[in-house]
């Protein structure tokens, strides 16, 4: 079993939208991923709490998959590509880690 964690720090404004508007779109795309990607064994996403440190990352995904091969398939899924395209376009920073459980 493999755990894939990714976090993005969004720009205050990007693509003509505010951070909050882009976060709302990212959440909608994350919900789509949860429904459409069969390789996901477990999936969580979260947005940094308004009460948390504002310097934290803005959104994170935690994905459990069977293997690195399943991770490669997950990355090719159109729902994942849509999420990644948005996040890369509106973020200033990304962090990720993949580890075996």
Phi, psi and omega in degrees: 000143184235137173249128179245120179239132178224143180226145178233143171251117184276151173288153179302327176211138179199144178063025180078011181231157178283166175306314183297320178294319179292324176296319178299319177294319179297320178297316178300320179290325176296319177298322176296316180302315182302324182277330193252353185252105186291340181289343182287120176271326174212149185208132174221149171223157179204151177250137180306131181297145176298338180274349182277171178303127181294343178277356177293166171296156185272325183214146177223151171239140173234115186237130172254131181225163183290328189195174174293331176295318177295324176298317178298320177294317177305316182294337180271351181293136180303326179294319177293318180299322178296317178298312181297320179299313179299308186298320178295326182285335187243009184247156175258343186205148178220141173225145180211156175211143175234125179217153181273139179269000000 
